[in-house]
Amino acid sequence: MPRASTPAQAPLPPLEASLFRLTVDDLKWYAAALGANPLPARKGELTELLNYVQTVREEEKSHLARDIHDELGGILVGAKMDVSWVADRFKDREPEVAAKLKRALLMLDEGVEMKRRIIEELRPTLLDNLGLASAIDWQVRQVCDRAGLQCTLNLEESDVELPPNVSIAIYRIVQEALTNIVKYAKARHVDVELVQNATEVAVVIQDDGVGLPPGADTNALSHGISGMRQRVRALGGDFHIRGKPRAGTTLEVNIPLASPAAALAASTATPAHEGRAAAQV
């Protein structure tokens, strides 16, 4: 349900009281409200909570993707084998039955393909198996083929293994940027560049579309821009987006790579709001 008042007008309800009822839209609204009510301590708390929610969402998507692959995938494959067996028995004796079974096999094939697409949306297997550059290459080409866009890719491969939270963040940012381009930019061409080395990973996405309306780059609720910015800030990176009406848009992301010791410390740290909850039990 839409908020009844703008962030600048609305009071901030207690965050702890509604913690487990918050949706992502609620959190974005809190972010906009805090932007209009600059309370540093509370902004830090909300930033931590947003980061935690993003991490939990990606973990849940991974679990769901595995369940769909194992459970639904097994059901579809088993059904296809059985229908194929029956179709072979009826193809000479009952042509009409064989024709219906053939159509059933085609629908099962569509179900298998749909399952694959859903899994890739939830958790891109290319990202886990072949790395960030290959996953972005597949993603950009798929989107551009469907939308009728031309694309230029300059994706640098690297022997450095990126932390999982960095690679999925970059992948989701590219995904969100492409979605915005298809929905709003009216572009004909997209350029995507990826640079990776031992100290940082950077991505630049450019289009030749209608550009940004005035104020869109700073609007906390503008077309997913705030979500992309939050992902980058959570990793200590820099996020820049610029564009002028009818002059295209350029999005630049640069994320530093933590040292192995720092990465280990971050992965084993307990979020502060979890610590507070445990202390209250």
TORNUZA-561618 format. One record per atom (N, C-alpha, C, O): x, y, z; residue in one letter. Coordinates in steps of 0.1 Angstrom, whole numbers, padded with zeros to 4 digits, always signed. Layout:
<mimis>
XYZA ...
</mimis>
This chain:
<mimis>
+0009-0012+0000M +0000+0000+0000M +0009+0012+0000M +0018+0013+0008M +0006+0022-0009P +0014+0034-0009P +0014+0042+0004P +0005+0042+0011P +0026+0048+0007R +0027+0056+0019R +0018+0068+0018R +0016+0074+0007R +0012+0072+0029A +0002+0083+0029A +0009+0097+0028A +0003+0106+0024A +0021+0097+0032S +0028+0110+0032S +0042+0109+0027S +0048+0097+0027S +0048+0119+0023T +0062+0119+0018T +0072+0117+0030T +0068+0120+0041T +0084+0112+0026P +0094+0110+0037P +0097+0123+0045P +0099+0122+0057P +0096+0134+0038A +0100+0147+0046A +0089+0151+0055A +0091+0158+0065A +0076+0146+0053Q +0065+0150+0061Q +0062+0140+0072Q +0057+0143+0083Q +0066+0127+0070A +0062+0116+0079A +0071+0115+0091A +0083+0116+0089A +0066+0112+0103P +0074+0108+0114P +0080+0095+0112P +0074+0086+0105P +0091+0092+0119L +0097+0079+0118L +0092+0070+0129L +0094+0073+0141L +0085+0059+0126P +0081+0049+0136P +0093+0042+0142P +0104+0041+0135P +0092+0036+0153P +0103+0029+0159P +0107+0017+0150P +0099+0009+0146P +0120+0017+0148L +0126+0007+0138L +0126-0007+0145L +0122-0017+0138L +0130-0008+0157E +0131-0021+0163E +0117-0028+0165E +0117-0040+0163E +0107-0020+0167A +0094-0026+0169A +0088-0033+0157A +0081-0042+0157A +0093-0028+0145S +0087-0033+0132S +0098-0041+0124S +0096-0043+0112S +0109-0045+0131L +0120-0051+0123L +0116-0062+0115L +0120-0063+0103L +0109-0072+0121F +0106-0084+0113F +0094-0083+0104F +0090-0093+0098F +0087-0071+0104R +0076-0069+0094R +0080-0061+0083R +0072-0058+0074R +0093-0056+0082L +0097-0048+0071L +0099-0055+0058L +0104-0066+0058L +0094-0049+0047T +0097-0053+0034T +0108-0045+0028T +0112-0035+0034T +0113-0049+0017V +0123-0041+0010V +0118-0027+0007V +0126-0017+0009V +0106-0026+0002D +0100-0013+0000D +0099-0004+0013D +0102+0008+0012D +0096-0011+0024D +0096-0003+0037D +0110+0002+0040D +0111+0013+0044D +0120-0006+0037L +0134-0002+0040L +0138+0010+0031L +0145+0019+0036L +0134+0009+0019K +0137+0020+0010K +0130+0033+0015K +0136+0044+0014K +0118+0032+0020W +0111+0043+0025W +0118+0049+0037W +0119+0061+0038W +0122+0040+0046Y +0130+0044+0057Y +0143+0052+0053Y +0146+0062+0059Y +0149+0047+0042A +0161+0053+0037A +0158+0068+0033A +0166+0077+0035A +0147+0069+0025A +0143+0082+0021A +0140+0091+0032A +0143+0103+0033A +0133+0086+0042A +0129+0094+0054A +0141+0098+0062A +0141+0110+0067A +0151+0089+0063L +0163+0093+0070L +0171+0103+0063L +0178+0112+0069L +0170+0103+0049G +0176+0113+0042G +0171+0127+0045G +0178+0137+0044G +0158+0128+0048A +0151+0140+0051A +0153+0144+0066A +0150+0155+0070A +0156+0134+0074N +0158+0136+0088N +0172+0131+0093N +0173+0119+0098N +0182+0138+0091P +0196+0133+0092P +0199+0130+0106P +0204+0139+0114P +0198+0118+0110L +0202+0113+0123L +0213+0103+0121L +0210+0091+0118L +0226+0107+0123P +0237+0098+0120P +0236+0084+0126P +0238+0074+0119P +0233+0083+0139A +0232+0070+0145A +0222+0061+0139A +0224+0049+0137A +0210+0067+0136R +0199+0059+0131R +0202+0055+0116R +0198+0044+0112R +0208+0064+0109K +0212+0061+0095K +0222+0050+0095K +0221+0041+0086K +0231+0049+0104G +0241+0038+0105G +0234+0025+0108G +0237+0015+0102G +0224+0025+0117E +0217+0013+0120E +0209+0008+0108E +0208-0004+0106E +0202+0018+0101L +0195+0014+0090L +0203+0008+0079L +0200-0002+0072L +0215+0014+0077T +0224+0009+0066T +0228-0005+0070T +0229-0014+0061T +0231-0008+0082E +0235-0021+0087E +0223-0031+0084E +0225-0042+0079E +0211-0027+0087L +0200-0035+0085L +0197-0038+0070L +0194-0049+0066L +0199-0028+0062L +0197-0030+0047L +0207-0040+0042L +0204-0048+0034L +0220-0039+0046N +0230-0048+0042N +0227-0062+0046N +0228-0072+0038N +0222-0064+0059Y +0218-0077+0063Y +0207-0083+0055Y +0207-0095+0052Y +0196-0074+0052V +0185-0079+0044V +0190-0084+0030V +0185-0094+0025V +0199-0076+0024Q +0204-0080+0011Q +0211-0093+0012Q +0209-0102+0003Q +0219-0095+0022T +0226-0108+0023T +0216-0120+0025T +0217-0130+0019T +0206-0118+0034V +0196-0128+0036V +0188-0131+0024V +0186-0143+0021V +0185-0121+0016R +0177-0123+0004R +0185-0132-0006R +0179-0141-0012R +0198-0129-0008E +0206-0137-0017E +0208-0151-0012E +0208-0160-0020E +0209-0153+0001E +0210-0167+0006E +0197-0174+0004E +0197-0186+0000E +0185-0168+0006E +0173-0174+0003E +0171-0178-0011E +0165-0188-0015E +0175-0169-0020K +0174-0171-0035K +0183-0184-0038K +0179-0192-0046K +0195-0185-0032S +0203-0196-0035S +0197-0209-0030S +0197-0219-0038S +0191-0209-0018H +0184-0221-0013H +0172-0225-0022H +0170-0237-0026H +0165-0215-0026L +0153-0218-0035L +0157-0223-0048L +0151-0232-0054L +0168-0217-0054A +0173-0222-0067A +0177-0237-0066A +0175-0245-0075A +0184-0240-0055R +0188-0254-0053R +0176-0264-0052R +0176-0275-0058R +0166-0259-0044D +0154-0268-0043D +0147-0270-0056D +0142-0281-0059D +0146-0259-0064I +0139-0260-0077I +0147-0269-0086I +0141-0278-0093I +0160-0268-0086H +0168-0277-0094H +0167-0291-0090H +0165-0300-0099H +0168-0294-0077D +0168-0308-0073D +0154-0314-0073D +0152-0325-0078D +0144-0307-0068E +0130-0313-0066E +0122-0312-0079E +0119-0322-0085E +0120-0299-0084L +0112-0298-0096L +0119-0303-0108L +0113-0309-0117L +0132-0302-0109G +0140-0307-0120G +0138-0322-0121G +0137-0328-0132G +0139-0329-0109G +0137-0344-0109G +0124-0348-0114G +0122-0358-0121G +0113-0340-0109I +0100-0344-0113I +0098-0342-0128I +0092-0351-0135I +0103-0331-0134L +0101-0329-0148L +0108-0339-0157L +0103-0344-0167L +0121-0343-0153V +0128-0353-0160V +0121-0366-0159V +0120-0373-0170V +0117-0370-0147G +0110-0383-0146G +0097-0383-0154G +0094-0393-0161G +0089-0372-0154A +0077-0372-0162A +0080-0373-0177A +0073-0380-0184A +0090-0366-0181K +0094-0366-0195K +0098-0380-0200K +0094-0385-0211K +0105-0388-0192M +0109-0401-0195M +0097-0410-0196M +0096-0419-0205M +0088-0409-0187D +0076-0418-0187D +0067-0415-0199D +0062-0424-0206D +0065-0402-0202V +0056-0398-0213V +0063-0403-0226V +0056-0407-0235V +0076-0401-0227S +0083-0406-0239S +0082-0421-0241S +0080-0426-0252S +0083-0429-0230W +0081-0443-0231W +0067-0447-0236W +0066-0455-0244W +0057-0440-0230V +0043-0443-0235V +0041-0439-0249V +0035-0446-0257V +0047-0428-0253A +0045-0423-0267A +0051-0433-0277A +0046-0435-0287A +0062-0439-0273D +0069-0449-0282D +0059-0461-0284D +0059-0467-0295D +0052-0465-0273R +0043-0477-0274R +0031-0474-0283R +0025-0483-0289R +0027-0461-0283F +0014-0458-0290F +0016-0452-0304F +0006-0450-0311F +0028-0449-0308K +0031-0442-0321K +0026-0449-0333K +0022-0442-0343K +0025-0462-0333D +0020-0470-0345D +0006-0474-0343D -0002-0474-0353D +0002-0477-0331R -0012-0483-0328R -0022-0472-0327R -0033-0473-0332R -0019-0461-0320E -0028-0450-0317E -0022-0436-0321E -0017-0429-0312E -0023-0433-0334P -0017-0420-0338P -0022-0408-0331P -0014-0399-0328P -0035-0407-0328E -0040-0395-0321E -0035-0394-0307E -0031-0383-0303E -0034-0406-0300V -0028-0406-0287V -0013-0402-0287V -0009-0394-0279V -0006-0407-0297A +0008-0404-0299A +0010-0389-0301A +0020-0384-0296A +0001-0383-0309A +0002-0369-0312A +0000-0361-0299A +0008-0351-0297A -0010-0364-0291K -0012-0357-0278K +0000-0359-0269K +0004-0349-0262K +0006-0371-0269L +0017-0373-0260L +0030-0365-0265L +0038-0361-0257L +0031-0364-0278K +0041-0356-0284K +0040-0341-0279K +0050-0335-0276K +0028-0336-0279R +0025-0322-0275R +0029-0321-0260R +0034-0311-0255R +0025-0332-0252A +0029-0332-0238A +0044-0331-0236A +0049-0324-0227A +0051-0338-0244L +0066-0338-0243L +0071-0324-0246L +0081-0319-0240L +0065-0317-0256L +0069-0304-0259L +0067-0294-0248L +0075-0285-0245L +0055-0296-0241M +0052-0287-0229M +0062-0290-0218M +0066-0281-0210M +0065-0303-0216L +0075-0306-0206L +0089-0300-0209L +0096-0295-0200L +0092-0300-0222D +0105-0293-0226D +0104-0278-0222D +0114-0272-0217D +0093-0272-0224E +0091-0258-0221E +0092-0256-0206E +0098-0246-0201E +0087-0266-0198G +0088-0265-0184G +0102-0266-0179G +0106-0259-0170G +0110-0275-0185V +0124-0276-0182V +0132-0263-0185V +0140-0258-0177V +0129-0257-0196E +0135-0244-0200E +0131-0233-0190E +0139-0225-0187E +0118-0233-0187M +0113-0223-0177M +0120-0224-0164M +0124-0215-0157M +0122-0237-0159K +0129-0240-0147K +0143-0234-0147K +0148-0229-0138K +0150-0236-0159R +0163-0232-0160R +0164-0216-0159R +0173-0211-0153R +0155-0209-0166R +0154-0195-0165R +0152-0190-0151R +0158-0180-0147R +0143-0196-0144I +0140-0192-0130I +0152-0194-0121I +0155-0185-0113I +0159-0205-0123I +0171-0207-0115I +0182-0197-0118I +0188-0192-0109I +0183-0193-0131E +0193-0183-0134E +0190-0170-0129E +0199-0162-0125E +0177-0167-0128E +0173-0154-0122E +0175-0154-0107E +0179-0144-0101E +0172-0165-0100L +0174-0166-0086L +0189-0166-0082L +0193-0158-0073L +0197-0174-0089R +0211-0175-0086R +0218-0180-0098R +0218-0191-0102R +0225-0170-0105P +0231-0174-0118P +0242-0184-0116P +0252-0182-0109P +0240-0196-0122T +0250-0207-0121T +0263-0203-0128T +0273-0208-0124T +0262-0195-0139L +0275-0191-0145L +0283-0183-0136L +0296-0184-0136L +0277-0175-0127L +0285-0168-0117L +0293-0177-0108L +0305-0174-0105L +0287-0188-0104D +0294-0197-0095D +0304-0206-0103D +0315-0209-0097D +0301-0209-0115N +0309-0219-0122N +0320-0213-0131N +0331-0218-0132N +0317-0202-0138L +0326-0196-0147L +0331-0182-0144L +0340-0177-0150L +0325-0176-0134G +0330-0163-0129G +0322-0151-0134G +0312-0153-0141G +0325-0139-0129L +0317-0127-0131L +0317-0123-0146L +0306-0120-0151L +0328-0123-0153A +0328-0119-0166A +0319-0127-0175A +0311-0121-0183A +0319-0140-0174S +0311-0149-0182S +0296-0147-0178S +0287-0147-0187S +0293-0145-0166A +0279-0143-0161A +0274-0130-0167A +0262-0130-0172A +0281-0119-0167I +0277-0107-0172I +0275-0107-0187I +0266-0102-0193I +0285-0114-0194D +0284-0116-0208D +0271-0123-0212D +0263-0118-0221D +0267-0134-0205W +0255-0141-0208W +0243-0132-0205W +0233-0131-0213W +0243-0125-0194Q +0232-0116-0190Q +0229-0105-0200Q +0218-0103-0204Q +0240-0098-0204V +0238-0087-0213V +0233-0091-0226V +0224-0085-0232V +0239-0102-0232R +0235-0107-0245R +0220-0112-0245R +0213-0110-0254R +0216-0119-0234Q +0202-0123-0233Q +0193-0111-0233Q +0183-0111-0240Q +0196-0101-0225V +0187-0090-0224V +0186-0082-0237V +0176-0078-0242V +0198-0080-0243C +0199-0072-0255C +0192-0080-0267C +0185-0074-0275C +0193-0093-0267D +0186-0101-0278D +0171-0099-0276D +0164-0098-0286D +0166-0100-0264R +0152-0100-0262R +0147-0086-0265R +0135-0084-0270R +0154-0075-0261A +0150-0062-0263A +0153-0055-0276A +0149-0044-0279A +0161-0062-0285G +0165-0057-0297G +0175-0046-0296G +0175-0037-0305G +0184-0047-0286L +0194-0037-0285L +0208-0042-0290L +0210-0054-0290L +0216-0033-0295Q +0230-0036-0298Q +0238-0035-0286Q +0235-0026-0277Q +0249-0043-0284C +0257-0042-0272C +0272-0043-0276C +0275-0050-0286C +0280-0036-0269T +0295-0037-0270T +0300-0041-0256T +0297-0035-0246T +0307-0052-0255L +0312-0058-0242L +0327-0057-0242L +0334-0062-0251L +0332-0052-0231N +0347-0053-0228N +0348-0058-0214N +0349-0050-0204N +0348-0071-0213L +0348-0077-0200L +0361-0084-0197L +0365-0094-0203L +0368-0079-0187E +0382-0083-0184E +0381-0095-0175E +0376-0095-0164E +0387-0106-0180E +0388-0118-0171E +0399-0116-0161E +0408-0108-0163E +0398-0123-0150S +0409-0122-0139S +0411-0135-0132S +0401-0143-0131S +0423-0137-0128D +0426-0149-0120D +0423-0147-0106D +0423-0157-0098D +0420-0135-0102V +0416-0132-0088V +0402-0137-0085V +0393-0133-0092V +0400-0145-0075E +0387-0149-0071E +0380-0139-0063E +0385-0136-0052E +0369-0134-0068L +0362-0123-0061L +0354-0129-0049L +0349-0140-0050L +0353-0121-0038P +0344-0126-0028P +0330-0127-0033P +0326-0119-0041P +0323-0137-0028P +0309-0140-0033P +0300-0127-0032P +0292-0125-0041P +0301-0120-0021N +0292-0108-0019N +0295-0097-0029N +0286-0090-0033N +0308-0096-0034V +0312-0086-0044V +0307-0090-0057V +0301-0082-0065V +0309-0103-0061S +0305-0107-0074S +0290-0107-0076S +0285-0103-0087S +0282-0111-0066I +0267-0111-0067I +0262-0096-0067I +0253-0093-0074I +0269-0087-0060A +0265-0073-0060A +0267-0067-0074A +0258-0060-0079A +0279-0069-0080I +0281-0064-0093I +0271-0070-0103I +0266-0063-0112I +0268-0083-0102Y +0259-0089-0111Y +0245-0083-0110Y +0239-0080-0120Y +0240-0081-0098R +0227-0075-0096R +0227-0061-0100R +0216-0056-0105R +0237-0054-0099I +0238-0040-0103I +0236-0039-0118I +0229-0031-0124I +0244-0048-0125V +0243-0048-0140V +0229-0052-0144V +0223-0047-0153V +0223-0062-0137Q +0209-0066-0139Q +0199-0055-0138Q +0191-0053-0146Q +0200-0047-0127E +0191-0036-0125E +0193-0025-0135E +0183-0020-0140E +0206-0022-0138A +0208-0012-0148A +0202-0016-0162A +0197-0007-0169A +0204-0028-0166L +0198-0033-0179L +0183-0032-0179L +0177-0028-0188L +0177-0036-0167T +0162-0035-0166T +0158-0020-0168T +0148-0018-0175T +0165-0011-0162N +0161+0003-0163N +0163+0008-0177N +0155+0016-0182N +0174+0003-0184I +0176+0007-0198I +0165+0003-0207I +0160+0010-0215I +0161-0010-0205V +0150-0015-0213V +0137-0008-0211V +0129-0006-0220V +0134-0005-0198K +0121+0000-0194K +0120+0015-0198K +0109+0020-0202K +0131+0023-0195Y +0130+0037-0195Y +0138+0044-0206Y +0135+0056-0210Y +0150+0039-0210A +0160+0046-0217A +0156+0049-0231A +0161+0059-0237A +0149+0040-0238K +0146+0040-0252K +0159+0041-0260K +0161+0048-0269K +0169+0033-0255A +0182+0032-0261A +0183+0023-0273A +0174+0014-0274A +0193+0025-0281R +0196+0015-0292R +0208+0007-0290R +0210-0003-0296R +0217+0013-0281H +0230+0006-0279H +0234+0007-0265H +0232+0017-0258H +0241-0004-0260V +0245-0004-0246V +0260-0009-0246V +0264-0018-0253V +0268-0002-0238D +0282-0005-0236D +0284-0010-0222D +0280-0003-0213D +0291-0021-0220V +0294-0026-0207V +0308-0030-0206V +0314-0037-0214V +0315-0024-0196E +0329-0026-0194E +0331-0031-0180E +0326-0026-0170E +0340-0042-0178L +0343-0047-0165L +0358-0048-0164L +0365-0053-0173L +0363-0043-0153V +0378-0043-0150V +0380-0049-0137V +0374-0046-0127V +0389-0059-0136Q +0391-0066-0124Q +0407-0067-0122Q +0414-0069-0131Q +0411-0065-0109N +0425-0068-0106N +0425-0071-0091N +0415-0074-0085N +0437-0072-0085A +0439-0077-0072A +0433-0067-0061A +0431-0071-0050A +0431-0055-0065T +0428-0045-0055T +0413-0039-0057T +0408-0034-0047T +0407-0041-0068E +0394-0035-0071E +0387-0042-0082E +0394-0048-0091E +0374-0040-0083V +0366-0044-0094V +0357-0032-0098V +0352-0026-0090V +0357-0029-0111A +0349-0018-0116A +0341-0022-0128A +0345-0030-0136A +0329-0015-0129V +0320-0018-0140V +0315-0004-0145V +0311+0004-0137V +0314-0002-0158V +0309+0010-0164V +0298+0005-0174V +0301-0003-0183V +0286+0011-0173I +0275+0008-0182I +0270+0021-0188I +0267+0031-0181I +0270+0022-0202Q +0266+0034-0209Q +0255+0030-0219Q +0255+0019-0224Q +0246+0039-0221D +0235+0038-0231D +0234+0051-0239D +0238+0061-0234D +0227+0050-0250D +0225+0062-0258D +0211+0066-0258D +0205+0071-0268D +0204+0064-0247G +0190+0067-0246G +0186+0081-0242G +0194+0090-0245G +0175+0082-0236V +0169+0096-0233V +0176+0103-0221V +0173+0114-0219V +0185+0096-0214G +0192+0102-0203G +0183+0102-0190G +0172+0096-0190G +0188+0110-0180L +0181+0111-0167L +0173+0123-0166L +0178+0134-0171L +0162+0123-0161P +0154+0135-0158P +0161+0143-0146P +0169+0136-0139P +0159+0156-0145P +0166+0163-0135P +0163+0158-0121P +0151+0155-0117P +0173+0156-0113G +0172+0151-0099G +0171+0136-0097G +0170+0131-0086G +0171+0128-0108A +0169+0114-0107A +0181+0107-0100A +0179+0097-0093A +0193+0113-0102D +0205+0107-0096D +0205+0108-0081D +0212+0100-0074D +0198+0118-0075T +0198+0119-0061T +0184+0115-0055T +0183+0116-0042T +0175+0112-0062N +0162+0108-0057N +0163+0094-0051N +0166+0084-0058N +0160+0093-0038A +0162+0080-0031A +0153+0069-0036A +0156+0057-0034A +0142+0072-0043L +0132+0062-0047L +0132+0061-0062L +0122+0057-0068L +0143+0065-0069S +0143+0067-0084S +0148+0054-0090S +0160+0051-0090S +0138+0046-0096H +0141+0035-0106H +0153+0026-0101H +0161+0022-0109H +0153+0023-0089G +0163+0013-0084G +0177+0019-0082G +0186+0012-0077G +0178+0032-0084I +0192+0038-0083I +0196+0037-0068I +0208+0035-0065I +0187+0040-0059S +0190+0039-0045S +0194+0025-0040S +0203+0024-0032S +0188+0015-0046G +0192+0001-0043G +0206-0002-0048G +0213-0008-0041G +0209+0003-0060M +0223+0000-0065M +0233+0008-0057M +0243+0002-0053M +0230+0020-0054R +0239+0028-0045R +0241+0022-0032R +0253+0021-0027R +0231+0016-0026Q +0232+0010-0013Q +0241-0002-0013Q +0249-0005-0004Q +0239-0010-0024R +0248-0022-0025R +0262-0019-0026R +0271-0025-0019R +0265-0008-0033V +0279-0004-0035V +0285+0002-0022V +0296-0002-0018V +0277+0010-0015R +0282+0016-0003R +0284+0005+0008R +0293+0007+0016R +0276-0005+0008A +0277-0016+0018A +0291-0023+0016A +0296-0028+0026A +0297-0022+0005L +0310-0028+0002L +0321-0018+0002L +0332-0021-0002L +0318-0006+0007G +0328+0004+0007G +0333+0010-0006G +0344+0015-0007G +0324+0009-0016G +0327+0013-0030G +0322+0027-0033G +0315+0034-0025G +0324+0031-0046D +0320+0043-0051D +0309+0041-0062D +0311+0032-0070D +0299+0049-0062F +0288+0047-0071F +0285+0061-0078F +0283+0071-0071F +0286+0062-0091H +0283+0074-0098H +0274+0071-0110H +0276+0062-0117H +0264+0080-0111I +0255+0079-0123I +0253+0093-0128I +0250+0103-0121I +0255+0095-0141R +0253+0108-0147R +0246+0107-0160R +0248+0097-0167R +0239+0117-0164G +0232+0117-0177G +0224+0130-0178G +0220+0136-0168G +0222+0134-0190K +0214+0146-0193K +0203+0142-0202K +0204+0132-0210K +0191+0149-0201P +0180+0146-0210P +0185+0145-0225P +0191+0154-0230P +0181+0134-0231R +0184+0131-0245R +0199+0129-0248R +0203+0131-0260R +0207+0126-0238A +0221+0125-0240A +0227+0112-0234A +0239+0111-0233A +0218+0102-0231G +0223+0090-0226G +0226+0090-0211G +0226+0101-0205G +0230+0079-0206T +0233+0077-0192T +0246+0069-0190T +0248+0059-0197T +0254+0072-0180T +0266+0065-0177T +0265+0061-0162T +0264+0070-0154T +0267+0048-0159L +0267+0044-0145L +0281+0038-0143L +0286+0029-0151L +0288+0042-0132E +0301+0037-0129E +0301+0032-0114E +0296+0039-0105E +0307+0020-0113V +0308+0014-0099V +0322+0009-0097V +0328+0003-0106V +0328+0013-0086N +0341+0008-0082N +0341+0003-0068N +0337+0010-0059N +0345-0010-0066I +0345-0016-0053I +0359-0021-0050I +0364-0029-0057I +0364-0017-0039P +0377-0021-0034P +0376-0036-0029P +0366-0040-0023P +0387-0043-0031L +0387-0057-0026L +0395-0057-0013L +0406-0053-0013L +0388-0063-0003A +0394-0064+0010A +0406-0074+0010A +0406-0083+0002A +0415-0072+0019S +0426-0082+0021S +0419-0095+0027S +0408-0094+0032S +0426-0106+0025P +0420-0119+0030P +0417-0118+0045P +0407-0124+0049P +0425-0111+0053A +0422-0111+0067A +0410-0103+0070A +0401-0106+0078A +0408-0091+0063A +0396-0083+0064A +0384-0090+0060A +0373-0089+0066A +0385-0098+0048A +0374-0105+0043A +0369-0116+0053A +0357-0118+0055A +0379-0123+0059L +0375-0133+0069L +0369-0127+0081L +0359-0132+0086L +0373-0115+0086A +0367-0109+0097A +0353-0104+0094A +0344-0106+0103A +0351-0099+0082A +0338-0095+0078A +0328-0107+0077A +0316-0105+0081A +0333-0118+0072S +0324-0129+0070S +0320-0136+0083S +0310-0142+0084S +0328-0134+0094T +0325-0140+0107T +0319-0130+0117T +0316-0134+0128T +0318-0118+0113A +0312-0108+0122A +0297-0110+0124A +0290-0114+0114A +0292-0108+0136T +0278-0108+0139T +0272-0095+0137T +0276-0085+0143T +0261-0093+0129P +0254-0080+0128P +0250-0075+0142P +0247-0082+0151P +0252-0062+0143A +0249-0056+0157A +0235-0058+0161A +0233-0060+0173A +0225-0058+0152H +0211-0059+0156H +0209-0074+0161H +0200-0076+0169H +0217-0084+0155E +0216-0097+0160E +0221-0098+0175E +0216-0105+0183E +0233-0091+0177G +0238-0091+0190G +0229-0085+0200G +0228-0090+0211G +0222-0074+0197R +0213-0068+0206R +0201-0078+0209R +0197-0079+0220R +0196-0085+0199A +0185-0094+0201A +0189-0105+0210A +0182-0109+0219A +0202-0111+0208A +0206-0121+0216A +0208-0117+0231A +0205-0124+0240A +0212-0104+0233A +0214-0099+0246A +0201-0098+0254A +0201-0098+0266A +0190-0096+0246Q +0177-0094+0252Q +0170-0107+0256Q +0160-0107+0263Q +0175-0118+0250V +0168-0131+0253V +0171-0136+0267V +0166-0146+0271V 
</mimis>
